[in-house]
Amino acid sequence: MIKFNKIGMKLILAVSLTVIIIISIFAYFSIKSQSENLISEVERHANQLSETIKHSTRFDMLANRRGHIHNIINTIGEEKCIRNVRVLDKFGEINYSTDETEIGKMVDKTA
């Protein structure tokens, strides 16, 4: 068993505890910062993709070419990194979706 009555052992223990505490605090803030950056990047990418879809379907929506809009949305929805694409009206009703069972349903606008 180690005796802690020598000043060297007490100093090693104190320094070790201080280093562990400092590294833990640094790791916590580093992980928190990286997590926030990752979420921000995902939101930026989703907004960019949303704007691309909006611009891609704009003229077909103005001309009321529903078949073209469905084709564009289904083509975008086939990408492996995209789970679902929905186009909503201002009331929250799904007008177009890659999942056709969702069309006509309302979404929670506060969600």
Backbone atoms as SQL, in Angstrom:
CREATE TABLE atoms (id INTEGER PRIMARY KEY, chain TEXT, resi INTEGER, resn TEXT, atom TEXT, x REAL, y REAL, z REAL);
INSERT INTO atoms VALUES
  (1, 'A', 1, 'MET', 'N', 0.840, -1.175, 0.000),
  (2, 'A', 1, 'MET', 'CA', 0.000, 0.000, 0.000),
  (3, 'A', 1, 'MET', 'C', 0.890, 1.244, 0.000),
  (4, 'A', 2, 'ILE', 'N', 0.443, 2.259, -0.746),
  (5, 'A', 2, 'ILE', 'CA', 1.216, 3.500, -0.867),
  (6, 'A', 2, 'ILE', 'C', 0.894, 4.406, 0.311),
  (7, 'A', 3, 'LYS', 'N', 1.948, 4.967, 0.884),
  (8, 'A', 3, 'LYS', 'CA', 1.762, 5.894, 1.995),
  (9, 'A', 3, 'LYS', 'C', 1.747, 7.315, 1.456),
  (10, 'A', 4, 'PHE', 'N', 0.808, 8.115, 1.932),
  (11, 'A', 4, 'PHE', 'CA', 0.657, 9.483, 1.473),
  (12, 'A', 4, 'PHE', 'C', 1.216, 10.490, 2.475),
  (13, 'A', 5, 'ASN', 'N', 2.113, 10.060, 3.306),
  (14, 'A', 5, 'ASN', 'CA', 2.651, 10.984, 4.296),
  (15, 'A', 5, 'ASN', 'C', 3.867, 11.736, 3.775),
  (16, 'A', 6, 'LYS', 'N', 4.411, 11.351, 2.640),
  (17, 'A', 6, 'LYS', 'CA', 5.535, 12.069, 2.053),
  (18, 'A', 6, 'LYS', 'C', 5.007, 13.210, 1.200),
  (19, 'A', 7, 'ILE', 'N', 5.712, 14.313, 1.210),
  (20, 'A', 7, 'ILE', 'CA', 5.270, 15.499, 0.479),
  (21, 'A', 7, 'ILE', 'C', 5.276, 15.273, -1.032),
  (22, 'A', 8, 'GLY', 'N', 6.196, 14.437, -1.534),
  (23, 'A', 8, 'GLY', 'CA', 6.269, 14.144, -2.973),
  (24, 'A', 8, 'GLY', 'C', 5.012, 13.459, -3.468),
  (25, 'A', 9, 'MET', 'N', 4.504, 12.511, -2.730),
  (26, 'A', 9, 'MET', 'CA', 3.292, 11.783, -3.103),
  (27, 'A', 9, 'MET', 'C', 2.069, 12.702, -3.050),
  (28, 'A', 10, 'LYS', 'N', 2.044, 13.560, -2.041),
  (29, 'A', 10, 'LYS', 'CA', 0.940, 14.512, -1.933),
  (30, 'A', 10, 'LYS', 'C', 0.952, 15.480, -3.110),
  (31, 'A', 11, 'LEU', 'N', 2.128, 15.908, -3.512),
  (32, 'A', 11, 'LEU', 'CA', 2.261, 16.834, -4.635),
  (33, 'A', 11, 'LEU', 'C', 1.864, 16.159, -5.949),
  (34, 'A', 12, 'ILE', 'N', 2.285, 14.925, -6.146),
  (35, 'A', 12, 'ILE', 'CA', 1.907, 14.175, -7.355),
  (36, 'A', 12, 'ILE', 'C', 0.400, 13.992, -7.409),
  (37, 'A', 13, 'LEU', 'N', -0.209, 13.659, -6.302),
  (38, 'A', 13, 'LEU', 'CA', -1.652, 13.483, -6.245),
  (39, 'A', 13, 'LEU', 'C', -2.388, 14.794, -6.547),
  (40, 'A', 14, 'ALA', 'N', -1.940, 15.885, -5.970),
  (41, 'A', 14, 'ALA', 'CA', -2.577, 17.187, -6.191),
  (42, 'A', 14, 'ALA', 'C', -2.449, 17.620, -7.655),
  (43, 'A', 15, 'VAL', 'N', -1.263, 17.454, -8.232),
  (44, 'A', 15, 'VAL', 'CA', -1.047, 17.832, -9.625),
  (45, 'A', 15, 'VAL', 'C', -1.881, 16.932, -10.555),
  (46, 'A', 16, 'SER', 'N', -1.914, 15.657, -10.261),
  (47, 'A', 16, 'SER', 'CA', -2.691, 14.721, -11.080),
  (48, 'A', 16, 'SER', 'C', -4.174, 15.073, -11.063),
  (49, 'A', 17, 'LEU', 'N', -4.720, 15.341, -9.909),
  (50, 'A', 17, 'LEU', 'CA', -6.124, 15.725, -9.806),
  (51, 'A', 17, 'LEU', 'C', -6.398, 17.037, -10.545),
  (52, 'A', 18, 'THR', 'N', -5.510, 17.987, -10.424),
  (53, 'A', 18, 'THR', 'CA', -5.672, 19.266, -11.118),
  (54, 'A', 18, 'THR', 'C', -5.658, 19.074, -12.627),
  (55, 'A', 19, 'VAL', 'N', -4.730, 18.261, -13.126),
  (56, 'A', 19, 'VAL', 'CA', -4.647, 17.998, -14.566),
  (57, 'A', 19, 'VAL', 'C', -5.905, 17.286, -15.050),
  (58, 'A', 20, 'ILE', 'N', -6.382, 16.315, -14.302),
  (59, 'A', 20, 'ILE', 'CA', -7.601, 15.590, -14.691),
  (60, 'A', 20, 'ILE', 'C', -8.792, 16.535, -14.742),
  (61, 'A', 21, 'ILE', 'N', -8.921, 17.408, -13.776),
  (62, 'A', 21, 'ILE', 'CA', -10.031, 18.367, -13.749),
  (63, 'A', 21, 'ILE', 'C', -9.938, 19.325, -14.936),
  (64, 'A', 22, 'ILE', 'N', -8.750, 19.850, -15.207),
  (65, 'A', 22, 'ILE', 'CA', -8.573, 20.792, -16.320),
  (66, 'A', 22, 'ILE', 'C', -8.856, 20.112, -17.655),
  (67, 'A', 23, 'ILE', 'N', -8.352, 18.912, -17.856),
  (68, 'A', 23, 'ILE', 'CA', -8.589, 18.183, -19.105),
  (69, 'A', 23, 'ILE', 'C', -10.074, 17.854, -19.259),
  (70, 'A', 24, 'SER', 'N', -10.741, 17.501, -18.181),
  (71, 'A', 24, 'SER', 'CA', -12.177, 17.205, -18.241),
  (72, 'A', 24, 'SER', 'C', -12.983, 18.436, -18.629),
  (73, 'A', 25, 'ILE', 'N', -12.664, 19.564, -18.044),
  (74, 'A', 25, 'ILE', 'CA', -13.368, 20.805, -18.382),
  (75, 'A', 25, 'ILE', 'C', -13.122, 21.164, -19.848),
  (76, 'A', 26, 'PHE', 'N', -11.887, 21.078, -20.300),
  (77, 'A', 26, 'PHE', 'CA', -11.557, 21.370, -21.695),
  (78, 'A', 26, 'PHE', 'C', -12.295, 20.424, -22.641),
  (79, 'A', 27, 'ALA', 'N', -12.324, 19.142, -22.310),
  (80, 'A', 27, 'ALA', 'CA', -13.005, 18.158, -23.158),
  (81, 'A', 27, 'ALA', 'C', -14.499, 18.453, -23.223),
  (82, 'A', 28, 'TYR', 'N', -15.109, 18.811, -22.107),
  (83, 'A', 28, 'TYR', 'CA', -16.539, 19.133, -22.088),
  (84, 'A', 28, 'TYR', 'C', -16.858, 20.287, -23.026),
  (85, 'A', 29, 'PHE', 'N', -16.110, 21.389, -22.902),
  (86, 'A', 29, 'PHE', 'CA', -16.376, 22.551, -23.747),
  (87, 'A', 29, 'PHE', 'C', -16.024, 22.284, -25.202),
  (88, 'A', 30, 'SER', 'N', -15.022, 21.490, -25.448),
  (89, 'A', 30, 'SER', 'CA', -14.657, 21.140, -26.823),
  (90, 'A', 30, 'SER', 'C', -15.749, 20.298, -27.481),
  (91, 'A', 31, 'ILE', 'N', -16.248, 19.306, -26.784),
  (92, 'A', 31, 'ILE', 'CA', -17.324, 18.461, -27.321),
  (93, 'A', 31, 'ILE', 'C', -18.589, 19.285, -27.521),
  (94, 'A', 32, 'LYS', 'N', -18.904, 20.162, -26.586),
  (95, 'A', 32, 'LYS', 'CA', -20.086, 21.020, -26.713),
  (96, 'A', 32, 'LYS', 'C', -19.957, 21.925, -27.934),
  (97, 'A', 33, 'SER', 'N', -18.796, 22.506, -28.132),
  (98, 'A', 33, 'SER', 'CA', -18.572, 23.387, -29.278),
  (99, 'A', 33, 'SER', 'C', -18.659, 22.630, -30.595),
  (100, 'A', 34, 'GLN', 'N', -18.052, 21.458, -30.661),
  (101, 'A', 34, 'GLN', 'CA', -18.104, 20.651, -31.880),
  (102, 'A', 34, 'GLN', 'C', -19.527, 20.200, -32.186),
  (103, 'A', 35, 'SER', 'N', -20.279, 19.865, -31.165),
  (104, 'A', 35, 'SER', 'CA', -21.671, 19.463, -31.352),
  (105, 'A', 35, 'SER', 'C', -22.496, 20.618, -31.913),
  (106, 'A', 36, 'GLU', 'N', -22.318, 21.817, -31.372),
  (107, 'A', 36, 'GLU', 'CA', -23.031, 22.986, -31.865),
  (108, 'A', 36, 'GLU', 'C', -22.646, 23.290, -33.312),
  (109, 'A', 37, 'ASN', 'N', -21.355, 23.156, -33.638),
  (110, 'A', 37, 'ASN', 'CA', -20.900, 23.389, -35.008),
  (111, 'A', 37, 'ASN', 'C', -21.504, 22.375, -35.970),
  (112, 'A', 38, 'LEU', 'N', -21.585, 21.130, -35.560),
  (113, 'A', 38, 'LEU', 'CA', -22.147, 20.089, -36.404),
  (114, 'A', 38, 'LEU', 'C', -23.635, 20.331, -36.662),
  (115, 'A', 39, 'ILE', 'N', -24.368, 20.678, -35.629),
  (116, 'A', 39, 'ILE', 'CA', -25.797, 20.969, -35.781),
  (117, 'A', 39, 'ILE', 'C', -25.996, 22.180, -36.688),
  (118, 'A', 40, 'SER', 'N', -25.178, 23.193, -36.518),
  (119, 'A', 40, 'SER', 'CA', -25.257, 24.377, -37.364),
  (120, 'A', 40, 'SER', 'C', -24.989, 24.035, -38.824),
  (121, 'A', 41, 'GLU', 'N', -24.019, 23.183, -39.073),
  (122, 'A', 41, 'GLU', 'CA', -23.689, 22.779, -40.444),
  (123, 'A', 41, 'GLU', 'C', -24.818, 21.954, -41.066),
  (124, 'A', 42, 'VAL', 'N', -25.430, 21.080, -40.297),
  (125, 'A', 42, 'VAL', 'CA', -26.560, 20.288, -40.799),
  (126, 'A', 42, 'VAL', 'C', -27.737, 21.205, -41.138),
  (127, 'A', 43, 'GLU', 'N', -28.017, 22.185, -40.269),
  (128, 'A', 43, 'GLU', 'CA', -29.095, 23.137, -40.542),
  (129, 'A', 43, 'GLU', 'C', -28.796, 23.957, -41.787),
  (130, 'A', 44, 'ARG', 'N', -27.547, 24.387, -41.958),
  (131, 'A', 44, 'ARG', 'CA', -27.167, 25.156, -43.138),
  (132, 'A', 44, 'ARG', 'C', -27.360, 24.333, -44.407),
  (133, 'A', 45, 'HIS', 'N', -26.954, 23.078, -44.359),
  (134, 'A', 45, 'HIS', 'CA', -27.100, 22.200, -45.513),
  (135, 'A', 45, 'HIS', 'C', -28.582, 21.964, -45.828),
  (136, 'A', 46, 'ALA', 'N', -29.401, 21.755, -44.807),
  (137, 'A', 46, 'ALA', 'CA', -30.836, 21.544, -45.025),
  (138, 'A', 46, 'ALA', 'C', -31.483, 22.790, -45.627),
  (139, 'A', 47, 'ASN', 'N', -31.095, 23.969, -45.142),
  (140, 'A', 47, 'ASN', 'CA', -31.635, 25.209, -45.700),
  (141, 'A', 47, 'ASN', 'C', -31.198, 25.400, -47.151),
  (142, 'A', 48, 'GLN', 'N', -29.954, 25.076, -47.439),
  (143, 'A', 48, 'GLN', 'CA', -29.442, 25.192, -48.803),
  (144, 'A', 48, 'GLN', 'C', -30.191, 24.235, -49.732),
  (145, 'A', 49, 'LEU', 'N', -30.412, 23.024, -49.297),
  (146, 'A', 49, 'LEU', 'CA', -31.145, 22.045, -50.093),
  (147, 'A', 49, 'LEU', 'C', -32.598, 22.487, -50.285),
  (148, 'A', 50, 'SER', 'N', -33.198, 23.034, -49.254),
  (149, 'A', 50, 'SER', 'CA', -34.562, 23.531, -49.341),
  (150, 'A', 50, 'SER', 'C', -34.671, 24.651, -50.371),
  (151, 'A', 51, 'GLU', 'N', -33.726, 25.571, -50.357),
  (152, 'A', 51, 'GLU', 'CA', -33.724, 26.663, -51.340),
  (153, 'A', 51, 'GLU', 'C', -33.538, 26.129, -52.752),
  (154, 'A', 52, 'THR', 'N', -32.703, 25.114, -52.918),
  (155, 'A', 52, 'THR', 'CA', -32.498, 24.514, -54.236),
  (156, 'A', 52, 'THR', 'C', -33.781, 23.889, -54.754),
  (157, 'A', 53, 'ILE', 'N', -34.485, 23.177, -53.892),
  (158, 'A', 53, 'ILE', 'CA', -35.754, 22.559, -54.288),
  (159, 'A', 53, 'ILE', 'C', -36.770, 23.645, -54.634),
  (160, 'A', 54, 'LYS', 'N', -36.809, 24.694, -53.827),
  (161, 'A', 54, 'LYS', 'CA', -37.756, 25.781, -54.072),
  (162, 'A', 54, 'LYS', 'C', -37.495, 26.437, -55.429),
  (163, 'A', 55, 'HIS', 'N', -36.233, 26.699, -55.724),
  (164, 'A', 55, 'HIS', 'CA', -35.894, 27.317, -57.007),
  (165, 'A', 55, 'HIS', 'C', -36.114, 26.352, -58.176),
  (166, 'A', 56, 'SER', 'N', -35.922, 25.066, -57.956),
  (167, 'A', 56, 'SER', 'CA', -36.092, 24.075, -59.025),
  (168, 'A', 56, 'SER', 'C', -37.555, 23.900, -59.407),
  (169, 'A', 57, 'THR', 'N', -38.437, 24.088, -58.462),
  (170, 'A', 57, 'THR', 'CA', -39.863, 23.859, -58.732),
  (171, 'A', 57, 'THR', 'C', -40.644, 25.146, -58.974),
  (172, 'A', 58, 'ARG', 'N', -40.009, 26.278, -58.871),
  (173, 'A', 58, 'ARG', 'CA', -40.708, 27.569, -58.940),
  (174, 'A', 58, 'ARG', 'C', -41.503, 27.742, -60.232),
  (175, 'A', 59, 'PHE', 'N', -40.859, 27.571, -61.369),
  (176, 'A', 59, 'PHE', 'CA', -41.536, 27.826, -62.643),
  (177, 'A', 59, 'PHE', 'C', -42.644, 26.804, -62.918),
  (178, 'A', 60, 'ASP', 'N', -42.406, 25.553, -62.521),
  (179, 'A', 60, 'ASP', 'CA', -43.455, 24.550, -62.689),
  (180, 'A', 60, 'ASP', 'C', -44.646, 24.835, -61.786),
  (181, 'A', 61, 'MET', 'N', -44.400, 25.382, -60.597),
  (182, 'A', 61, 'MET', 'CA', -45.507, 25.745, -59.720),
  (183, 'A', 61, 'MET', 'C', -46.282, 26.928, -60.286),
  (184, 'A', 62, 'LEU', 'N', -45.568, 27.909, -60.841),
  (185, 'A', 62, 'LEU', 'CA', -46.248, 29.056, -61.435),
  (186, 'A', 62, 'LEU', 'C', -47.102, 28.638, -62.634),
  (187, 'A', 63, 'ALA', 'N', -46.617, 27.629, -63.388),
  (188, 'A', 63, 'ALA', 'CA', -47.354, 27.151, -64.561),
  (189, 'A', 63, 'ALA', 'C', -48.338, 26.040, -64.202),
  (190, 'A', 64, 'ASN', 'N', -48.386, 25.672, -62.905),
  (191, 'A', 64, 'ASN', 'CA', -49.277, 24.623, -62.399),
  (192, 'A', 64, 'ASN', 'C', -49.059, 23.286, -63.117),
  (193, 'A', 65, 'ARG', 'N', -47.790, 22.938, -63.322),
  (194, 'A', 65, 'ARG', 'CA', -47.438, 21.654, -63.943),
  (195, 'A', 65, 'ARG', 'C', -47.144, 20.651, -62.827),
  (196, 'A', 66, 'ARG', 'N', -48.192, 20.061, -62.306),
  (197, 'A', 66, 'ARG', 'CA', -48.091, 19.159, -61.156),
  (198, 'A', 66, 'ARG', 'C', -47.239, 17.927, -61.454),
  (199, 'A', 67, 'GLY', 'N', -47.355, 17.402, -62.656),
  (200, 'A', 67, 'GLY', 'CA', -46.564, 16.227, -63.014),
  (201, 'A', 67, 'GLY', 'C', -45.072, 16.510, -62.975),
  (202, 'A', 68, 'HIS', 'N', -44.677, 17.672, -63.454),
  (203, 'A', 68, 'HIS', 'CA', -43.260, 18.048, -63.423),
  (204, 'A', 68, 'HIS', 'C', -42.770, 18.210, -61.985),
  (205, 'A', 69, 'ILE', 'N', -43.613, 18.810, -61.157),
  (206, 'A', 69, 'ILE', 'CA', -43.237, 19.011, -59.751),
  (207, 'A', 69, 'ILE', 'C', -43.051, 17.666, -59.059),
  (208, 'A', 70, 'HIS', 'N', -43.980, 16.735, -59.293),
  (209, 'A', 70, 'HIS', 'CA', -43.843, 15.392, -58.705),
  (210, 'A', 70, 'HIS', 'C', -42.564, 14.720, -59.180),
  (211, 'A', 71, 'ASN', 'N', -42.243, 14.850, -60.461),
  (212, 'A', 71, 'ASN', 'CA', -41.015, 14.240, -60.991),
  (213, 'A', 71, 'ASN', 'C', -39.771, 14.830, -60.335),
  (214, 'A', 72, 'ILE', 'N', -39.743, 16.147, -60.171),
  (215, 'A', 72, 'ILE', 'CA', -38.588, 16.798, -59.538),
  (216, 'A', 72, 'ILE', 'C', -38.448, 16.323, -58.096),
  (217, 'A', 73, 'ILE', 'N', -39.541, 16.326, -57.359),
  (218, 'A', 73, 'ILE', 'CA', -39.492, 15.926, -55.947),
  (219, 'A', 73, 'ILE', 'C', -39.103, 14.456, -55.812),
  (220, 'A', 74, 'ASN', 'N', -39.657, 13.600, -56.659),
  (221, 'A', 74, 'ASN', 'CA', -39.302, 12.177, -56.586),
  (222, 'A', 74, 'ASN', 'C', -37.851, 11.942, -56.961),
  (223, 'A', 75, 'THR', 'N', -37.336, 12.687, -57.938),
  (224, 'A', 75, 'THR', 'CA', -35.929, 12.552, -58.312),
  (225, 'A', 75, 'THR', 'C', -35.026, 12.979, -57.166),
  (226, 'A', 76, 'ILE', 'N', -35.347, 14.088, -56.531),
  (227, 'A', 76, 'ILE', 'CA', -34.547, 14.551, -55.383),
  (228, 'A', 76, 'ILE', 'C', -34.663, 13.563, -54.232),
  (229, 'A', 77, 'GLY', 'N', -35.856, 13.020, -54.015),
  (230, 'A', 77, 'GLY', 'CA', -36.086, 12.076, -52.916),
  (231, 'A', 77, 'GLY', 'C', -35.381, 10.751, -53.088),
  (232, 'A', 78, 'GLU', 'N', -34.919, 10.437, -54.297),
  (233, 'A', 78, 'GLU', 'CA', -34.202, 9.179, -54.531),
  (234, 'A', 78, 'GLU', 'C', -32.764, 9.211, -54.031),
  (235, 'A', 79, 'GLU', 'N', -32.252, 10.392, -53.707),
  (236, 'A', 79, 'GLU', 'CA', -30.889, 10.490, -53.174),
  (237, 'A', 79, 'GLU', 'C', -30.819, 9.743, -51.848),
  (238, 'A', 80, 'LYS', 'N', -29.720, 9.013, -51.653),
  (239, 'A', 80, 'LYS', 'CA', -29.612, 8.182, -50.451),
  (240, 'A', 80, 'LYS', 'C', -29.493, 8.991, -49.164),
  (241, 'A', 81, 'CYS', 'N', -29.011, 10.237, -49.250),
  (242, 'A', 81, 'CYS', 'CA', -28.851, 11.043, -48.035),
  (243, 'A', 81, 'CYS', 'C', -30.113, 11.845, -47.698),
  (244, 'A', 82, 'ILE', 'N', -31.145, 11.750, -48.537),
  (245, 'A', 82, 'ILE', 'CA', -32.390, 12.483, -48.292),
  (246, 'A', 82, 'ILE', 'C', -33.468, 11.483, -47.907),
  (247, 'A', 83, 'ARG', 'N', -34.047, 11.690, -46.750),
  (248, 'A', 83, 'ARG', 'CA', -35.062, 10.774, -46.253),
  (249, 'A', 83, 'ARG', 'C', -36.430, 11.075, -46.848),
  (250, 'A', 84, 'ASN', 'N', -36.790, 12.364, -46.921),
  (251, 'A', 84, 'ASN', 'CA', -38.123, 12.719, -47.365),
  (252, 'A', 84, 'ASN', 'C', -38.118, 14.158, -47.860),
  (253, 'A', 85, 'VAL', 'N', -38.921, 14.440, -48.880),
  (254, 'A', 85, 'VAL', 'CA', -39.097, 15.801, -49.383),
  (255, 'A', 85, 'VAL', 'C', -40.585, 16.107, -49.343),
  (256, 'A', 86, 'ARG', 'N', -40.915, 17.264, -48.782),
  (257, 'A', 86, 'ARG', 'CA', -42.314, 17.694, -48.701),
  (258, 'A', 86, 'ARG', 'C', -42.406, 19.147, -49.164),
  (259, 'A', 87, 'VAL', 'N', -43.494, 19.468, -49.829),
  (260, 'A', 87, 'VAL', 'CA', -43.801, 20.856, -50.178),
  (261, 'A', 87, 'VAL', 'C', -45.117, 21.189, -49.493),
  (262, 'A', 88, 'LEU', 'N', -45.080, 22.240, -48.669),
  (263, 'A', 88, 'LEU', 'CA', -46.240, 22.622, -47.872),
  (264, 'A', 88, 'LEU', 'C', -46.827, 23.931, -48.377),
  (265, 'A', 89, 'ASP', 'N', -48.117, 24.128, -48.130),
  (266, 'A', 89, 'ASP', 'CA', -48.689, 25.448, -48.382),
  (267, 'A', 89, 'ASP', 'C', -48.558, 26.272, -47.106),
  (268, 'A', 90, 'LYS', 'N', -49.051, 27.507, -47.152),
  (269, 'A', 90, 'LYS', 'CA', -48.867, 28.394, -45.996),
  (270, 'A', 90, 'LYS', 'C', -49.661, 27.966, -44.763),
  (271, 'A', 91, 'PHE', 'N', -50.612, 27.049, -44.934),
  (272, 'A', 91, 'PHE', 'CA', -51.401, 26.575, -43.804),
  (273, 'A', 91, 'PHE', 'C', -50.817, 25.308, -43.168),
  (274, 'A', 92, 'GLY', 'N', -49.794, 24.735, -43.796),
  (275, 'A', 92, 'GLY', 'CA', -49.162, 23.537, -43.262),
  (276, 'A', 92, 'GLY', 'C', -49.672, 22.249, -43.868),
  (277, 'A', 93, 'GLU', 'N', -50.422, 22.335, -44.969),
  (278, 'A', 93, 'GLU', 'CA', -50.899, 21.133, -45.637),
  (279, 'A', 93, 'GLU', 'C', -49.850, 20.663, -46.636),
  (280, 'A', 94, 'ILE', 'N', -49.597, 19.363, -46.652),
  (281, 'A', 94, 'ILE', 'CA', -48.604, 18.793, -47.552),
  (282, 'A', 94, 'ILE', 'C', -49.232, 18.662, -48.937),
  (283, 'A', 95, 'ASN', 'N', -48.673, 19.407, -49.897),
  (284, 'A', 95, 'ASN', 'CA', -49.184, 19.357, -51.271),
  (285, 'A', 95, 'ASN', 'C', -48.428, 18.336, -52.118),
  (286, 'A', 96, 'TYR', 'N', -47.144, 18.215, -51.881),
  (287, 'A', 96, 'TYR', 'CA', -46.305, 17.259, -52.624),
  (288, 'A', 96, 'TYR', 'C', -45.388, 16.582, -51.620),
  (289, 'A', 97, 'SER', 'N', -45.141, 15.303, -51.850),
  (290, 'A', 97, 'SER', 'CA', -44.257, 14.558, -50.950),
  (291, 'A', 97, 'SER', 'C', -43.711, 13.339, -51.678),
  (292, 'A', 98, 'THR', 'N', -42.512, 12.912, -51.284),
  (293, 'A', 98, 'THR', 'CA', -41.977, 11.670, -51.823),
  (294, 'A', 98, 'THR', 'C', -42.736, 10.475, -51.276),
  (295, 'A', 99, 'ASP', 'N', -43.380, 10.636, -50.135),
  (296, 'A', 99, 'ASP', 'CA', -44.257, 9.613, -49.556),
  (297, 'A', 99, 'ASP', 'C', -45.692, 10.027, -49.853),
  (298, 'A', 100, 'GLU', 'N', -46.301, 9.399, -50.851),
  (299, 'A', 100, 'GLU', 'CA', -47.610, 9.838, -51.327),
  (300, 'A', 100, 'GLU', 'C', -48.725, 9.672, -50.300),
  (301, 'A', 101, 'THR', 'N', -48.506, 8.886, -49.243),
  (302, 'A', 101, 'THR', 'CA', -49.534, 8.746, -48.204),
  (303, 'A', 101, 'THR', 'C', -49.636, 10.016, -47.350),
  (304, 'A', 102, 'GLU', 'N', -48.623, 10.890, -47.408),
  (305, 'A', 102, 'GLU', 'CA', -48.627, 12.126, -46.619),
  (306, 'A', 102, 'GLU', 'C', -49.380, 13.269, -47.298),
  (307, 'A', 103, 'ILE', 'N', -49.605, 13.164, -48.604),
  (308, 'A', 103, 'ILE', 'CA', -50.214, 14.260, -49.351),
  (309, 'A', 103, 'ILE', 'C', -51.619, 14.531, -48.818),
  (310, 'A', 104, 'GLY', 'N', -51.888, 15.808, -48.538),
  (311, 'A', 104, 'GLY', 'CA', -53.183, 16.218, -48.009),
  (312, 'A', 104, 'GLY', 'C', -53.218, 16.306, -46.491),
  (313, 'A', 105, 'LYS', 'N', -52.216, 15.765, -45.817),
  (314, 'A', 105, 'LYS', 'CA', -52.181, 15.817, -44.358),
  (315, 'A', 105, 'LYS', 'C', -51.604, 17.155, -43.899),
  (316, 'A', 106, 'MET', 'N', -51.917, 17.500, -42.669),
  (317, 'A', 106, 'MET', 'CA', -51.411, 18.734, -42.070),
  (318, 'A', 106, 'MET', 'C', -50.202, 18.423, -41.201),
  (319, 'A', 107, 'VAL', 'N', -49.261, 19.346, -41.166),
  (320, 'A', 107, 'VAL', 'CA', -48.105, 19.204, -40.282),
  (321, 'A', 107, 'VAL', 'C', -48.236, 20.242, -39.172),
  (322, 'A', 108, 'ASP', 'N', -47.599, 19.950, -38.064),
  (323, 'A', 108, 'ASP', 'CA', -47.589, 20.867, -36.940),
  (324, 'A', 108, 'ASP', 'C', -46.604, 21.992, -37.250),
  (325, 'A', 109, 'LYS', 'N', -47.102, 23.200, -37.488),
  (326, 'A', 109, 'LYS', 'CA', -46.241, 24.322, -37.869),
  (327, 'A', 109, 'LYS', 'C', -45.345, 24.791, -36.725),
  (328, 'A', 110, 'THR', 'N', -45.688, 24.432, -35.500),
  (329, 'A', 110, 'THR', 'CA', -44.858, 24.856, -34.365),
  (330, 'A', 110, 'THR', 'C', -43.736, 23.874, -34.083),
  (331, 'A', 111, 'ALA', 'N', -43.776, 22.705, -34.710),
  (332, 'A', 111, 'ALA', 'CA', -42.758, 21.674, -34.459),
  (333, 'A', 111, 'ALA', 'C', -41.439, 22.042, -35.119);
